Each structure stands twice: as structure tokens, then as C-alpha cells.
Amino acid sequence: MLAERIRASIEREQFIVGDKIVPITVSIGIASFGVDPGRYRSAAGSADNAFTGQESGRNRICVNDEGKTTFA
């Protein structure tokens, strides 16, 4: 939900470059992993794997939780 709020805020913002308004959007890749310290190194790779945003369309949130995330 936080990533979506960030994405939407950037999309709504008016960025001015010179005398032109330039639309800017972002795609965000998110990965989750357990508490195993060895997994920290693979977090960036997991986020990259989640980040299929430009392949499946821009301006979106992509998540890779490997089926291990529990949301409370």
C-alpha cells in the first residue's frame, strides 16, 4: 500500500522542466524475505525479479514474495 501511495503521488505531481510540464511515473519492484541473514544479499535480486514493470507495462507495482509473506 505504501508503494502504491508513492507511485500515485509521483504520477499526480507536476514536474516543470524549463517552461514545460513533464509527466513522470515510476515502477517499483518489491521483494520480501525471511529473517535468515544470508537472504539479505539476495533481496536486491528478488526485487529485480519482481520488477517486471517495464516488460508488462509501466507505472506499476510488482511484488515477489516467493509465497512466504504473511500480512497481518
Backbone bond lengths (Angstrom), bond angles and torsions (degrees), N, CA, C in turn:
res aa  C-N    CA-C-N  psi(-1)  N-CA   C-N-CA  omega(-1)  CA-C   N-CA-C  phi
1 M - - - 1.447 - - 1.530 110.69 -
2 L 1.328 116.88 -37.93 1.454 119.93 178.70 1.527 110.74 -64.76
3 A 1.321 116.39 -43.93 1.471 119.83 179.19 1.519 110.82 -60.87
4 E 1.321 117.38 -39.12 1.465 120.36 179.07 1.529 110.71 -67.03
5 R 1.333 117.64 -38.52 1.463 119.54 177.04 1.523 110.93 -64.05
6 I 1.318 117.44 -40.36 1.463 121.19 177.13 1.524 110.06 -63.04
7 R 1.343 116.59 -47.91 1.460 121.04 -179.49 1.524 111.03 -58.32
8 A 1.328 116.75 -47.28 1.466 121.45 -178.29 1.530 111.61 -66.05
9 S 1.328 117.04 -37.96 1.471 120.41 178.83 1.519 111.47 -63.41
10 I 1.317 116.52 -42.22 1.469 120.28 178.79 1.520 109.82 -65.93
11 E 1.317 117.20 -41.34 1.464 120.87 -179.56 1.537 111.50 -62.59
12 R 1.338 116.71 -37.53 1.474 120.68 -178.86 1.525 113.12 -75.84
13 E 1.311 117.66 -25.08 1.463 121.74 -174.88 1.527 111.10 -66.53
14 Q 1.308 116.24 145.75 1.467 120.98 175.24 1.522 108.48 -101.19
15 F 1.317 116.22 112.10 1.453 122.00 178.69 1.523 108.13 -96.51
16 I 1.316 116.47 124.84 1.456 121.01 -177.43 1.525 108.94 -107.91
17 V 1.321 114.75 123.93 1.460 122.19 177.27 1.516 106.26 -121.69
18 G 1.330 115.62 112.74 1.452 118.90 -174.38 1.514 108.90 66.37
19 D 1.305 116.38 -119.93 1.465 120.40 178.62 1.526 112.20 -111.34
20 K 1.340 116.46 15.95 1.464 120.68 -177.86 1.526 111.33 -116.66
21 I 1.322 115.76 144.86 1.458 121.50 170.86 1.525 107.22 -87.79
22 V 1.336 115.81 123.37 1.462 121.50 -176.41 1.526 108.86 -110.65
23 P 1.340 118.09 117.82 1.464 119.66 177.90 1.533 110.29 -72.53
24 I 1.321 115.55 134.28 1.460 120.80 178.96 1.519 108.08 -128.40
25 T 1.331 116.40 134.89 1.460 122.05 174.60 1.522 108.33 -129.89
26 V 1.313 116.20 165.25 1.466 121.19 178.69 1.520 109.72 -135.24
27 S 1.312 115.10 153.08 1.457 122.30 167.05 1.518 105.92 -117.08
28 I 1.330 116.41 140.53 1.462 121.43 -175.08 1.518 109.29 -125.76
29 G 1.336 116.22 128.22 1.460 121.87 174.84 1.523 109.65 -99.51
30 I 1.328 117.51 131.02 1.463 122.72 -177.62 1.520 108.80 -124.01
31 A 1.341 115.87 136.10 1.461 120.81 175.96 1.514 108.94 -132.02
32 S 1.308 116.47 144.50 1.458 121.08 173.98 1.519 108.54 -119.87
33 F 1.317 114.53 154.80 1.451 119.20 179.90 1.514 108.32 -153.48
34 G 1.325 116.51 162.71 1.462 121.17 -178.24 1.515 112.30 -73.01
35 V 1.318 115.99 -168.97 1.454 121.67 -175.86 1.524 112.86 -87.61
36 D 1.310 119.07 0.72 1.463 122.62 178.40 1.528 109.57 -63.39
37 P 1.355 118.52 116.71 1.471 120.65 -176.95 1.527 113.78 -55.92
38 G 1.308 117.90 -29.75 1.460 120.90 178.77 1.518 112.71 -65.31
39 R 1.308 117.16 -20.93 1.462 121.43 -178.65 1.525 112.10 -78.56
40 Y 1.351 118.02 -18.83 1.463 119.62 -178.42 1.521 111.56 -57.82
41 R 1.316 116.51 -38.94 1.464 119.68 -178.66 1.515 112.67 -65.38
42 S 1.309 116.29 -28.50 1.462 118.88 -178.00 1.530 112.46 -89.24
43 A 1.341 117.41 -1.07 1.469 120.20 -177.14 1.523 111.56 -61.51
44 A 1.315 117.17 -44.35 1.471 119.83 -179.52 1.519 110.25 -63.82
45 G 1.316 117.22 -40.04 1.458 120.29 177.52 1.514 111.87 -63.93
46 S 1.322 116.46 -39.23 1.460 119.92 177.94 1.521 111.38 -66.00
47 A 1.328 116.05 -38.98 1.468 119.50 177.73 1.524 109.61 -65.97
48 D 1.326 116.71 -39.63 1.466 119.71 176.62 1.518 110.51 -61.94
49 N 1.329 116.77 -41.27 1.457 119.91 178.15 1.528 111.16 -64.96
50 A 1.325 115.90 -35.17 1.467 119.82 178.12 1.512 110.59 -70.03
51 F 1.319 115.08 -29.55 1.457 119.91 -173.18 1.528 110.45 -79.85
52 T 1.307 114.24 82.53 1.455 120.70 174.61 1.516 108.70 -105.04
53 G 1.322 115.87 15.78 1.459 122.47 -174.28 1.504 114.54 -50.33
54 Q 1.305 117.36 -48.63 1.457 118.50 -176.54 1.518 112.01 -77.49
55 E 1.324 117.16 -20.92 1.462 119.44 176.73 1.525 111.51 -78.67
56 S 1.329 116.28 -33.19 1.465 119.46 -176.51 1.529 112.14 -109.90
57 G 1.306 116.98 13.13 1.459 122.17 179.79 1.512 109.94 120.83
58 R 1.292 116.40 149.07 1.460 120.36 -177.26 1.524 111.08 -91.63
59 N 1.342 114.84 173.20 1.457 122.34 175.09 1.524 111.04 62.05
60 R 1.342 116.00 58.57 1.461 120.40 -176.54 1.517 111.22 -152.11
61 I 1.328 115.77 170.51 1.456 124.06 176.73 1.521 107.36 -110.71
62 C 1.328 116.91 131.89 1.466 121.56 178.10 1.533 107.82 -123.34
63 V 1.341 116.64 134.57 1.461 121.68 -174.89 1.522 110.53 -123.35
64 N 1.342 115.93 137.13 1.466 122.45 172.80 1.525 106.42 -127.04
65 D 1.317 116.80 102.58 1.459 119.10 179.36 1.528 111.85 -112.38
66 E 1.307 117.16 6.20 1.470 122.57 177.33 1.526 111.90 51.03
67 G 1.326 117.23 23.64 1.452 120.91 179.04 1.512 115.16 69.85
68 K 1.348 117.79 13.51 1.454 121.08 -174.50 1.528 113.82 -110.44
69 T 1.304 117.32 1.80 1.455 119.90 -177.25 1.515 110.73 -89.07
70 T 1.315 115.53 135.06 1.448 120.92 173.60 1.522 107.01 -116.92
71 F 1.310 116.68 122.00 1.452 121.16 179.16 1.515 108.22 -99.36
72 A 1.324 115.92 129.71 1.472 120.05 178.61 1.505 110.40 -87.91
